[in-house]
Amino acid sequence: MRVFFMLITLGASLFMAAAHGATKAESVEFQAGDIKLNGILFRPTGAGPFPAIVALHACGGLTKNGQFRARYQDWADALTAAGYVVLFPDSFGPRGLGSQCRAHERPVRASRLRVIDADAARHWLQAQSYVVPGRISLLGWSHGGTSVLWAVRRHAAQQRNRAPDFRSAVAFYPSCRRSGVTAWSARIPTLILIGKADDWEHAGDCAQMLAGARGRSAAANLVTYPGAYHDFDRANDPVHERVGIANTAEPSGRVHVGTQPEARADAFKRVPEWFAR
């Protein structure tokens, strides 16, 4: 399979908070290995069946102070409006964990448990009458984006069992460092979106990873946004510094995060188009 490399430049409770958004949320439970996970589910209007998306949260978790994070609500609204069922599994809360952004040793690793969680969420969706079983894609942010990269690797194919595989994937600002030196390749079309100014993870690592996968991977595209930092798709979040962040590309643990309006607008257009291919 060929890799297509593209560089684009552009000038209280877990389930109560989603009620504030435009799209109604449902709470669901499903088994992932030896643990039962909670999830927040969003559905378009109508009986379906619809295509679906498993959405993996970042290192901060799915909620903040018991409230579903606004970024995920924005994406749920946009994707359900485009005709997708969206399931956000909570990988941290059911395991008794809060934010993992400052944890150097994370018990829930992107390369292991979060891949299991993603597959469990897919299998649960495939059992629902309102979902098209063969049209489920994967989406993730930061730690969740890194989990996407591990979940789509060819060696992860054994997780598919006999059910249809993920159809395609999108990873927002993932860590590509480890994958870049472990012969990464994808078995499904995968899109990576990252800011060129990102100092939490480096766009160059992702470019190197994709270059190394040429000739042995499904289609993999990289879009980099000049002037954009980590979390560029959040709304109304001026760029600011965070300190004490673990496992960053820069050893200082000092990073910048915040909205980049042009990058955000492009991502909200590009992601549904990628999943619709």
Buried (B, 14 or more C-beta within 10 A) or exposed (E): BEBBBEEEEBEEEBBBBBEEBEBEBEBBEBEBEEEEBBBBBBBBEEEBBBBBBBBBBBBBBBBEEEBBBBBBBBBBBBBBEBBBBBBBBBBBBBBEBEEBBEBEEBEBBBBEBBBBBBBBBBBBBBEBEBBBBEBBBBBBBBBBBBBBBBBBBBEBEEBBEEBEBBBBBBBBBBBBBBBBEEEBBBBBBBBBBBBBBBBBBBBBBBBBBBEBBBEBBBBBBBBBBBBBBBBBBBEEBEBEEBEEBEBBBEEEBBBBBBBBEBBBEBBBEBBBEBBEE
